[in-house]
Amino acid sequence: MWTSVYMARDREKAQLLRSAIEEKNIIVMIRCIRVPDKAVEDCYEILVPAAELEEALDVIIDE
């Protein structure tokens, strides 16, 4: 089961975190969350397998 570990405000931040998490051999999925209000940019949800949650959070905290 996939678990959300972070919501990034832009694609660059999401890609940066994806790369850092993947360096620890954790599978990562990024999902774009469309925001109806055009004044706000899209957000990106970073998901990892539930079994890898703690390790992925450690990577995010270190970033």
PQR file with spaces between the fields and no chain letter, atoms N, CA, C, O and H, PARSE charges and radii, in Angstrom:
ATOM       1  N    MET     1       0.832   -1.171    0.000 -0.4000 1.5000
ATOM       2  CA   MET     1       0.000    0.000    0.000 -0.0000 2.0000
ATOM       3  C    MET     1       0.890    1.253    0.000  0.5500 1.7000
ATOM       4  O    MET     1       1.882    1.316    0.726 -0.5500 1.4000
ATOM       5  N    TRP     2       0.532    2.228   -0.806 -0.4000 1.5000
ATOM       6  CA   TRP     2       1.269    3.485   -0.885 -0.0000 2.0000
ATOM       7  C    TRP     2       0.831    4.423    0.225  0.5500 1.7000
ATOM       8  O    TRP     2      -0.347    4.493    0.573 -0.5500 1.4000
ATOM       9  H    TRP     2      -0.273    2.176   -1.396  0.4000 1.0000
ATOM      10  N    THR     3       1.805    5.145    0.778 -0.4000 1.5000
ATOM      11  CA   THR     3       1.548    6.090    1.866 -0.0000 2.0000
ATOM      12  C    THR     3       2.156    7.438    1.518  0.5500 1.7000
ATOM      13  O    THR     3       3.291    7.520    1.048 -0.5500 1.4000
ATOM      14  H    THR     3       2.762    5.088    0.496  0.4000 1.0000
ATOM      15  N    SER     4       1.386    8.491    1.755 -0.4000 1.5000
ATOM      16  CA   SER     4       1.866    9.840    1.493 -0.0000 2.0000
ATOM      17  C    SER     4       2.852   10.252    2.587  0.5500 1.7000
ATOM      18  O    SER     4       2.576   10.102    3.778 -0.5500 1.4000
ATOM      19  H    SER     4       0.464    8.424    2.136  0.4000 1.0000
ATOM      20  N    VAL     5       4.020   10.780    2.156 -0.4000 1.5000
ATOM      21  CA   VAL     5       5.014   11.214    3.134 -0.0000 2.0000
ATOM      22  C    VAL     5       5.283   12.714    3.075  0.5500 1.7000
ATOM      23  O    VAL     5       5.876   13.275    3.996 -0.5500 1.4000
ATOM      24  H    VAL     5       4.244   10.902    1.189  0.4000 1.0000
ATOM      25  N    TYR     6       4.847   13.372    1.989 -0.4000 1.5000
ATOM      26  CA   TYR     6       5.149   14.805    1.855 -0.0000 2.0000
ATOM      27  C    TYR     6       4.295   15.414    0.765  0.5500 1.7000
ATOM      28  O    TYR     6       3.964   14.755   -0.221 -0.5500 1.4000
ATOM      29  H    TYR     6       4.366   12.917    1.240  0.4000 1.0000
ATOM      30  N    MET     7       3.939   16.676    0.944 -0.4000 1.5000
ATOM      31  CA   MET     7       3.248   17.455   -0.084 -0.0000 2.0000
ATOM      32  C    MET     7       4.175   18.590   -0.496  0.5500 1.7000
ATOM      33  O    MET     7       4.469   19.476    0.307 -0.5500 1.4000
ATOM      34  H    MET     7       4.208   17.211    1.745  0.4000 1.0000
ATOM      35  N    ALA     8       4.631   18.566   -1.732 -0.4000 1.5000
ATOM      36  CA   ALA     8       5.536   19.604   -2.239 -0.0000 2.0000
ATOM      37  C    ALA     8       4.724   20.666   -2.976  0.5500 1.7000
ATOM      38  O    ALA     8       3.743   20.352   -3.650 -0.5500 1.4000
ATOM      39  H    ALA     8       4.392   17.847   -2.384  0.4000 1.0000
ATOM      40  N    ARG     9       5.141   21.921   -2.842 -0.4000 1.5000
ATOM      41  CA   ARG     9       4.427   23.026   -3.482 -0.0000 2.0000
ATOM      42  C    ARG     9       4.812   23.204   -4.947  0.5500 1.7000
ATOM      43  O    ARG     9       4.109   23.888   -5.691 -0.5500 1.4000
ATOM      44  H    ARG     9       5.938   22.176   -2.294  0.4000 1.0000
ATOM      45  N    ASP    10       5.913   22.601   -5.367 -0.4000 1.5000
ATOM      46  CA   ASP    10       6.283   22.711   -6.777 -0.0000 2.0000
ATOM      47  C    ASP    10       6.969   21.431   -7.245  0.5500 1.7000
ATOM      48  O    ASP    10       7.419   20.611   -6.443 -0.5500 1.4000
ATOM      49  H    ASP    10       6.484   22.045   -4.763  0.4000 1.0000
ATOM      50  N    ARG    11       7.035   21.287   -8.568 -0.4000 1.5000
ATOM      51  CA   ARG    11       7.582   20.063   -9.168 -0.0000 2.0000
ATOM      52  C    ARG    11       9.069   19.892   -8.858  0.5500 1.7000
ATOM      53  O    ARG    11       9.534   18.771   -8.651 -0.5500 1.4000
ATOM      54  H    ARG    11       6.670   21.952   -9.219  0.4000 1.0000
ATOM      55  N    GLU    12       9.809   20.990   -8.826 -0.4000 1.5000
ATOM      56  CA   GLU    12      11.245   20.917   -8.549 -0.0000 2.0000
ATOM      57  C    GLU    12      11.523   20.302   -7.179  0.5500 1.7000
ATOM      58  O    GLU    12      12.382   19.430   -7.049 -0.5500 1.4000
ATOM      59  H    GLU    12       9.431   21.901   -8.995  0.4000 1.0000
ATOM      60  N    LYS    13      10.798   20.757   -6.161 -0.4000 1.5000
ATOM      61  CA   LYS    13      10.978   20.223   -4.804 -0.0000 2.0000
ATOM      62  C    LYS    13      10.592   18.739   -4.767  0.5500 1.7000
ATOM      63  O    LYS    13      11.261   17.933   -4.119 -0.5500 1.4000
ATOM      64  H    LYS    13      10.100   21.466   -6.267  0.4000 1.0000
ATOM      65  N    ALA    14       9.528   18.396   -5.455 -0.4000 1.5000
ATOM      66  CA   ALA    14       9.092   16.998   -5.495 -0.0000 2.0000
ATOM      67  C    ALA    14      10.162   16.122   -6.141  0.5500 1.7000
ATOM      68  O    ALA    14      10.451   15.032   -5.646 -0.5500 1.4000
ATOM      69  H    ALA    14       8.985   19.051   -5.981  0.4000 1.0000
ATOM      70  N    GLN    15      10.749   16.586   -7.235 -0.4000 1.5000
ATOM      71  CA   GLN    15      11.789   15.815   -7.924 -0.0000 2.0000
ATOM      72  C    GLN    15      13.048   15.702   -7.065  0.5500 1.7000
ATOM      73  O    GLN    15      13.697   14.656   -7.047 -0.5500 1.4000
ATOM      74  H    GLN    15      10.514   17.471   -7.637  0.4000 1.0000
ATOM      75  N    LEU    16      13.391   16.770   -6.359 -0.4000 1.5000
ATOM      76  CA   LEU    16      14.548   16.755   -5.466 -0.0000 2.0000
ATOM      77  C    LEU    16      14.374   15.700   -4.372  0.5500 1.7000
ATOM      78  O    LEU    16      15.281   14.912   -4.106 -0.5500 1.4000
ATOM      79  H    LEU    16      12.863   17.620   -6.374  0.4000 1.0000
ATOM      80  N    LEU    17      13.206   15.697   -3.748 -0.4000 1.5000
ATOM      81  CA   LEU    17      12.941   14.711   -2.694 -0.0000 2.0000
ATOM      82  C    LEU    17      12.868   13.298   -3.252  0.5500 1.7000
ATOM      83  O    LEU    17      13.334   12.353   -2.617 -0.5500 1.4000
ATOM      84  H    LEU    17      12.469   16.338   -3.964  0.4000 1.0000
ATOM      85  N    ARG    18      12.283   13.151   -4.438 -0.4000 1.5000
ATOM      86  CA   ARG    18      12.226   11.831   -5.066 -0.0000 2.0000
ATOM      87  C    ARG    18      13.635   11.266   -5.245  0.5500 1.7000
ATOM      88  O    ARG    18      13.894   10.109   -4.916 -0.5500 1.4000
ATOM      89  H    ARG    18      11.904   13.919   -4.954  0.4000 1.0000
ATOM      90  N    SER    19      14.532   12.086   -5.764 -0.4000 1.5000
ATOM      91  CA   SER    19      15.913   11.640   -5.991 -0.0000 2.0000
ATOM      92  C    SER    19      16.594   11.246   -4.688  0.5500 1.7000
ATOM      93  O    SER    19      17.284   10.228   -4.624 -0.5500 1.4000
ATOM      94  H    SER    19      14.321   13.026   -6.032  0.4000 1.0000
ATOM      95  N    ALA    20      16.399   12.055   -3.648 -0.4000 1.5000
ATOM      96  CA   ALA    20      17.024   11.768   -2.356 -0.0000 2.0000
ATOM      97  C    ALA    20      16.490   10.463   -1.767  0.5500 1.7000
ATOM      98  O    ALA    20      17.253    9.673   -1.210 -0.5500 1.4000
ATOM      99  H    ALA    20      15.839   12.882   -3.700  0.4000 1.0000
ATOM     100  N    ILE    21      15.200   10.241   -1.887 -0.4000 1.5000
ATOM     101  CA   ILE    21      14.599    9.010   -1.353 -0.0000 2.0000
ATOM     102  C    ILE    21      15.041    7.802   -2.175  0.5500 1.7000
ATOM     103  O    ILE    21      15.342    6.750   -1.611 -0.5500 1.4000
ATOM     104  H    ILE    21      14.581   10.883   -2.339  0.4000 1.0000
ATOM     105  N    GLU    22      15.082    7.941   -3.493 -0.4000 1.5000
ATOM     106  CA   GLU    22      15.498    6.833   -4.356 -0.0000 2.0000
ATOM     107  C    GLU    22      16.956    6.438   -4.113  0.5500 1.7000
ATOM     108  O    GLU    22      17.322    5.281   -4.322 -0.5500 1.4000
ATOM     109  H    GLU    22      14.837    8.796   -3.951  0.4000 1.0000
ATOM     110  N    GLU    23      17.788    7.379   -3.675 -0.4000 1.5000
ATOM     111  CA   GLU    23      19.179    7.053   -3.353 -0.0000 2.0000
ATOM     112  C    GLU    23      19.269    6.025   -2.224  0.5500 1.7000
ATOM     113  O    GLU    23      20.268    5.315   -2.106 -0.5500 1.4000
ATOM     114  H    GLU    23      17.491    8.318   -3.505  0.4000 1.0000
ATOM     115  N    LYS    24      18.226    5.947   -1.397 -0.4000 1.5000
ATOM     116  CA   LYS    24      18.167    4.965   -0.307 -0.0000 2.0000
ATOM     117  C    LYS    24      17.457    3.685   -0.751  0.5500 1.7000
ATOM     118  O    LYS    24      17.046    2.870    0.075 -0.5500 1.4000
ATOM     119  H    LYS    24      17.415    6.524   -1.493  0.4000 1.0000
ATOM     120  N    ASN    25      17.321    3.525   -2.077 -0.4000 1.5000
ATOM     121  CA   ASN    25      16.683    2.336   -2.667 -0.0000 2.0000
ATOM     122  C    ASN    25      15.227    2.149   -2.227  0.5500 1.7000
ATOM     123  O    ASN    25      14.773    1.033   -1.977 -0.5500 1.4000
ATOM     124  H    ASN    25      17.655    4.187   -2.748  0.4000 1.0000
ATOM     125  N    ILE    26      14.520    3.261   -2.141 -0.4000 1.5000
ATOM     126  CA   ILE    26      13.097    3.233   -1.814 -0.0000 2.0000
ATOM     127  C    ILE    26      12.340    3.643   -3.073  0.5500 1.7000
ATOM     128  O    ILE    26      12.695    4.622   -3.729 -0.5500 1.4000
ATOM     129  H    ILE    26      14.890    4.167   -2.344  0.4000 1.0000
ATOM     130  N    ILE    27      11.310    2.899   -3.398 -0.4000 1.5000
ATOM     131  CA   ILE    27      10.470    3.222   -4.546 -0.0000 2.0000
ATOM     132  C    ILE    27       9.631    4.455   -4.192  0.5500 1.7000
ATOM     133  O    ILE    27       9.082    4.550   -3.094 -0.5500 1.4000
ATOM     134  H    ILE    27      11.021    2.104   -2.865  0.4000 1.0000
ATOM     135  N    VAL    28       9.541    5.391   -5.134 -0.4000 1.5000
ATOM     136  CA   VAL    28       8.806    6.640   -4.899 -0.0000 2.0000
ATOM     137  C    VAL    28       7.841    6.894   -6.053  0.5500 1.7000
ATOM     138  O    VAL    28       8.159    6.642   -7.215 -0.5500 1.4000
ATOM     139  H    VAL    28       9.987    5.313   -6.026  0.4000 1.0000
ATOM     140  N    MET    29       6.672    7.392   -5.714 -0.4000 1.5000
ATOM     141  CA   MET    29       5.699    7.798   -6.721 -0.0000 2.0000
ATOM     142  C    MET    29       5.313    9.246   -6.426  0.5500 1.7000
ATOM     143  O    MET    29       5.105    9.614   -5.270 -0.5500 1.4000
ATOM     144  H    MET    29       6.414    7.596   -4.770  0.4000 1.0000
ATOM     145  N    ILE    30       5.217   10.058   -7.465 -0.4000 1.5000
ATOM     146  CA   ILE    30       4.772   11.439   -7.306 -0.0000 2.0000
ATOM     147  C    ILE    30       3.422   11.571   -7.998  0.5500 1.7000
ATOM     148  O    ILE    30       3.241   11.130   -9.133 -0.5500 1.4000
ATOM     149  H    ILE    30       5.386    9.759   -8.405  0.4000 1.0000
ATOM     150  N    ARG    31       2.479   12.187   -7.291 -0.4000 1.5000
ATOM     151  CA   ARG    31       1.139   12.389   -7.848 -0.0000 2.0000
ATOM     152  C    ARG    31       0.822   13.889   -7.818  0.5500 1.7000
ATOM     153  O    ARG    31       0.932   14.537   -6.777 -0.5500 1.4000
ATOM     154  H    ARG    31       2.626   12.545   -6.369  0.4000 1.0000
ATOM     155  N    CYS    32       0.437   14.415   -8.951 -0.4000 1.5000
ATOM     156  CA   CYS    32       0.079   15.836   -9.046 -0.0000 2.0000
ATOM     157  C    CYS    32      -1.336   16.024   -8.490  0.5500 1.7000
ATOM     158  O    CYS    32      -2.269   15.311   -8.862 -0.5500 1.4000
ATOM     159  H    CYS    32       0.347   13.889   -9.797  0.4000 1.0000
ATOM     160  N    ILE    33      -1.468   16.995   -7.595 -0.4000 1.5000
ATOM     161  CA   ILE    33      -2.766   17.331   -7.023 -0.0000 2.0000
ATOM     162  C    ILE    33      -3.196   18.646   -7.662  0.5500 1.7000
ATOM     163  O    ILE    33      -2.605   19.690   -7.389 -0.5500 1.4000
ATOM     164  H    ILE    33      -0.710   17.573   -7.293  0.4000 1.0000
ATOM     165  N    ARG    34      -4.195   18.603   -8.488 -0.4000 1.5000
ATOM     166  CA   ARG    34      -4.669   19.802   -9.182 -0.0000 2.0000
ATOM     167  C    ARG    34      -5.465   20.673   -8.213  0.5500 1.7000
ATOM     168  O    ARG    34      -6.337   20.194   -7.488 -0.5500 1.4000
ATOM     169  H    ARG    34      -4.675   17.755   -8.710  0.4000 1.0000
ATOM     170  N    VAL    35      -5.142   21.954   -8.223 -0.4000 1.5000
ATOM     171  CA   VAL    35      -5.829   22.912   -7.366 -0.0000 2.0000
ATOM     172  C    VAL    35      -6.798   23.703   -8.250  0.5500 1.7000
ATOM     173  O    VAL    35      -6.375   24.317   -9.229 -0.5500 1.4000
ATOM     174  H    VAL    35      -4.434   22.343   -8.812  0.4000 1.0000
ATOM     175  N    PRO    36      -8.087   23.695   -7.917 -0.5600 1.5000
ATOM     176  CA   PRO    36      -9.068   24.379   -8.759  0.2800 2.0000
ATOM     177  C    PRO    36      -8.816   25.881   -8.900  0.5500 1.7000
ATOM     178  O    PRO    36      -9.080   26.452   -9.957 -0.5500 1.4000
ATOM     179  N    ASP    37      -8.314   26.518   -7.858 -0.4000 1.5000
ATOM     180  CA   ASP    37      -8.055   27.954   -7.889 -0.0000 2.0000
ATOM     181  C    ASP    37      -6.792   28.201   -8.706  0.5500 1.7000
ATOM     182  O    ASP    37      -5.705   27.802   -8.286 -0.5500 1.4000
ATOM     183  H    ASP    37      -8.099   26.053   -6.998  0.4000 1.0000
ATOM     184  N    LYS    38      -6.907   28.839   -9.845 -0.4000 1.5000
ATOM     185  CA   LYS    38      -5.762   29.044  -10.739 -0.0000 2.0000
ATOM     186  C    LYS    38      -4.711   29.980  -10.151  0.5500 1.7000
ATOM     187  O    LYS    38      -3.597   30.049  -10.671 -0.5500 1.4000
ATOM     188  H    LYS    38      -7.789   29.163  -10.186  0.4000 1.0000
ATOM     189  N    ALA    39      -5.035   30.700   -9.082 -0.4000 1.5000
ATOM     190  CA   ALA    39      -4.053   31.584   -8.442 -0.0000 2.0000
ATOM     191  C    ALA    39      -3.018   30.768   -7.669  0.5500 1.7000
ATOM     192  O    ALA    39      -1.957   31.277   -7.307 -0.5500 1.4000
ATOM     193  H    ALA    39      -5.940   30.644   -8.659  0.4000 1.0000
ATOM     194  N    VAL    40      -3.334   29.506   -7.423 -0.4000 1.5000
ATOM     195  CA   VAL    40      -2.443   28.629   -6.672 -0.0000 2.0000
ATOM     196  C    VAL    40      -1.902   27.560   -7.620  0.5500 1.7000
ATOM     197  O    VAL    40      -2.661   26.962   -8.383 -0.5500 1.4000
ATOM     198  H    VAL    40      -4.196   29.092   -7.716  0.4000 1.0000
ATOM     199  N    GLU    41      -0.604   27.324   -7.572 -0.4000 1.5000
ATOM     200  CA   GLU    41      -0.013   26.286   -8.421 -0.0000 2.0000
ATOM     201  C    GLU    41      -0.386   24.899   -7.910  0.5500 1.7000
ATOM     202  O    GLU    41      -0.836   24.739   -6.775 -0.5500 1.4000
ATOM     203  H    GLU    41       0.012   27.810   -6.953  0.4000 1.0000
ATOM     204  N    ASP    42      -0.193   23.911   -8.760 -0.4000 1.5000
ATOM     205  CA   ASP    42      -0.450   22.526   -8.371 -0.0000 2.0000
ATOM     206  C    ASP    42       0.495   22.106   -7.254  0.5500 1.7000
ATOM     207  O    ASP    42       1.596   22.640   -7.121 -0.5500 1.4000
ATOM     208  H    ASP    42       0.172   24.041   -9.682  0.4000 1.0000
ATOM     209  N    CYS    43       0.053   21.146   -6.458 -0.4000 1.5000
ATOM     210  CA   CYS    43       0.888   20.544   -5.426 -0.0000 2.0000
ATOM     211  C    CYS    43       1.242   19.129   -5.881  0.5500 1.7000
ATOM     212  O    CYS    43       0.575   18.556   -6.743 -0.5500 1.4000
ATOM     213  H    CYS    43      -0.842   20.712   -6.566  0.4000 1.0000
ATOM     214  N    TYR    44       2.292   18.581   -5.294 -0.4000 1.5000
ATOM     215  CA   TYR    44       2.741   17.241   -5.657 -0.0000 2.0000
ATOM     216  C    TYR    44       2.856   16.397   -4.396  0.5500 1.7000
ATOM     217  O    TYR    44       3.572   16.746   -3.457 -0.5500 1.4000
ATOM     218  H    TYR    44       2.833   19.046   -4.594  0.4000 1.0000
ATOM     219  N    GLU    45       2.145   15.293   -4.394 -0.4000 1.5000
ATOM     220  CA   GLU    45       2.162   14.363   -3.261 -0.0000 2.0000
ATOM     221  C    GLU    45       3.245   13.322   -3.506  0.5500 1.7000
ATOM     222  O    GLU    45       3.309   12.730   -4.583 -0.5500 1.4000
ATOM     223  H    GLU    45       1.564   15.009   -5.156  0.4000 1.0000
ATOM     224  N    ILE    46       4.086   13.099   -2.519 -0.4000 1.5000
ATOM     225  CA   ILE    46       5.141   12.094   -2.613 -0.0000 2.0000
ATOM     226  C    ILE    46       4.689   10.882   -1.819  0.5500 1.7000
ATOM     227  O    ILE    46       4.379   10.974   -0.631 -0.5500 1.4000
ATOM     228  H    ILE    46       4.034   13.579   -1.644  0.4000 1.0000
ATOM     229  N    LEU    47       4.658    9.739   -2.501 -0.4000 1.5000
ATOM     230  CA   LEU    47       4.195    8.504   -1.881 -0.0000 2.0000
ATOM     231  C    LEU    47       5.285    7.440   -1.914  0.5500 1.7000
ATOM     232  O    LEU    47       6.072    7.361   -2.858 -0.5500 1.4000
ATOM     233  H    LEU    47       4.910    9.664   -3.466  0.4000 1.0000
ATOM     234  N    VAL    48       5.312    6.625   -0.865 -0.4000 1.5000
ATOM     235  CA   VAL    48       6.243    5.502   -0.777 -0.0000 2.0000
ATOM     236  C    VAL    48       5.470    4.296   -0.245  0.5500 1.7000
ATOM     237  O    VAL    48       4.392    4.461    0.326 -0.5500 1.4000
ATOM     238  H    VAL    48       4.673    6.689   -0.099  0.4000 1.0000
ATOM     239  N    PRO    49       6.005    3.086   -0.424 -0.5600 1.5000
ATOM     240  CA   PRO    49       5.356    1.924    0.173  0.2800 2.0000
ATOM     241  C    PRO    49       5.288    2.086    1.704  0.5500 1.7000
ATOM     242  O    PRO    49       6.228    2.584    2.324 -0.5500 1.4000
ATOM     243  N    ALA    50       4.185    1.666    2.291 -0.4000 1.5000
ATOM     244  CA   ALA    50       3.981    1.829    3.738 -0.0000 2.0000
ATOM     245  C    ALA    50       5.124    1.241    4.559  0.5500 1.7000
ATOM     246  O    ALA    50       5.473    1.778    5.610 -0.5500 1.4000
ATOM     247  H    ALA    50       3.422    1.261    1.787  0.4000 1.0000
ATOM     248  N    ALA    51       5.702    0.151    4.092 -0.4000 1.5000
ATOM     249  CA   ALA    51       6.789   -0.493    4.832 -0.0000 2.0000
ATOM     250  C    ALA    51       8.058    0.368    4.860  0.5500 1.7000
ATOM     251  O    ALA    51       8.925    0.162    5.709 -0.5500 1.4000
ATOM     252  H    ALA    51       5.419   -0.286    3.238  0.4000 1.0000
ATOM     253  N    GLU    52       8.168    1.321    3.946 -0.4000 1.5000
ATOM     254  CA   GLU    52       9.353    2.179    3.839 -0.0000 2.0000
ATOM     255  C    GLU    52       9.126    3.573    4.426  0.5500 1.7000
ATOM     256  O    GLU    52       9.986    4.444    4.293 -0.5500 1.4000
ATOM     257  H    GLU    52       7.463    1.489    3.257  0.4000 1.0000
ATOM     258  N    LEU    53       7.995    3.791    5.063 -0.4000 1.5000
ATOM     259  CA   LEU    53       7.612    5.112    5.541 -0.0000 2.0000
ATOM     260  C    LEU    53       8.648    5.753    6.459  0.5500 1.7000
ATOM     261  O    LEU    53       9.058    6.889    6.222 -0.5500 1.4000
ATOM     262  H    LEU    53       7.296    3.084    5.171  0.4000 1.0000
ATOM     263  N    GLU    54       9.070    5.055    7.489 -0.4000 1.5000
ATOM     264  CA   GLU    54      10.014    5.624    8.461 -0.0000 2.0000
ATOM     265  C    GLU    54      11.326    6.040    7.813  0.5500 1.7000
ATOM     266  O    GLU    54      11.848    7.121    8.088 -0.5500 1.4000
ATOM     267  H    GLU    54       8.737    4.132    7.682  0.4000 1.0000
ATOM     268  N    GLU    55      11.851    5.188    6.961 -0.4000 1.5000
ATOM     269  CA   GLU    55      13.119    5.496    6.296 -0.0000 2.0000
ATOM     270  C    GLU    55      12.972    6.696    5.356  0.5500 1.7000
ATOM     271  O    GLU    55      13.862    7.543    5.283 -0.5500 1.4000
ATOM     272  H    GLU    55      11.427    4.311    6.737  0.4000 1.0000
ATOM     273  N    ALA    56      11.853    6.764    4.641 -0.4000 1.5000
ATOM     274  CA   ALA    56      11.619    7.900    3.748 -0.0000 2.0000
ATOM     275  C    ALA    56      11.484    9.197    4.531  0.5500 1.7000
ATOM     276  O    ALA    56      11.987   10.235    4.101 -0.5500 1.4000
ATOM     277  H    ALA    56      11.131    6.076    4.699  0.4000 1.0000
ATOM     278  N    LEU    57      10.818    9.151    5.664 -0.4000 1.5000
ATOM     279  CA   LEU    57      10.697   10.348    6.496 -0.0000 2.0000
ATOM     280  C    LEU    57      12.053   10.820    7.009  0.5500 1.7000
ATOM     281  O    LEU    57      12.313   12.021    7.083 -0.5500 1.4000
ATOM     282  H    LEU    57      10.409    8.308    6.014  0.4000 1.0000
ATOM     283  N    ASP    58      12.900    9.885    7.356 -0.4000 1.5000
ATOM     284  CA   ASP    58      14.264   10.248    7.796 -0.0000 2.0000
ATOM     285  C    ASP    58      15.006   10.995    6.688  0.5500 1.7000
ATOM     286  O    ASP    58      15.712   11.966    6.958 -0.5500 1.4000
ATOM     287  H    ASP    58      12.689    8.910    7.296  0.4000 1.0000
ATOM     288  N    VAL    59      14.848   10.549    5.458 -0.4000 1.5000
ATOM     289  CA   VAL    59      15.496   11.209    4.320 -0.0000 2.0000
ATOM     290  C    VAL    59      14.947   12.625    4.165  0.5500 1.7000
ATOM     291  O    VAL    59      15.715   13.567    3.966 -0.5500 1.4000
ATOM     292  H    VAL    59      14.274    9.760    5.238  0.4000 1.0000
ATOM     293  N    ILE    60      13.635   12.784    4.254 -0.4000 1.5000
ATOM     294  CA   ILE    60      12.999   14.098    4.093 -0.0000 2.0000
ATOM     295  C    ILE    60      13.456   15.044    5.197  0.5500 1.7000
ATOM     296  O    ILE    60      13.733   16.212    4.926 -0.5500 1.4000
ATOM     297  H    ILE    60      13.012   12.020    4.416  0.4000 1.0000
ATOM     298  N    ILE    61      13.537   14.578    6.400 -0.4000 1.5000
ATOM     299  CA   ILE    61      13.969   15.413    7.526 -0.0000 2.0000
ATOM     300  C    ILE    61      15.405   15.891    7.325  0.5500 1.7000
ATOM     301  O    ILE    61      15.744   17.019    7.684 -0.5500 1.4000
ATOM     302  H    ILE    61      13.311   13.629    6.621  0.4000 1.0000
ATOM     303  N    ASP    62      16.247   15.033    6.751 -0.4000 1.5000
ATOM     304  CA   ASP    62      17.647   15.394    6.522 -0.0000 2.0000
ATOM     305  C    ASP    62      17.825   16.377    5.371  0.5500 1.7000
ATOM     306  O    ASP    62      18.864   17.031    5.282 -0.5500 1.4000
ATOM     307  H    ASP    62      15.972   14.117    6.460  0.4000 1.0000
ATOM     308  N    GLU    63      16.831   16.496    4.485 -0.4000 1.5000
ATOM     309  CA   GLU    63      16.942   17.393    3.329 -0.0000 2.0000
ATOM     310  C    GLU    63      16.774   18.817    3.721  0.5500 1.7000
ATOM     311  O    GLU    63      16.839   19.703    2.870 -0.5500 1.4000
ATOM     312  H    GLU    63      15.987   15.964    4.557  0.4000 1.0000
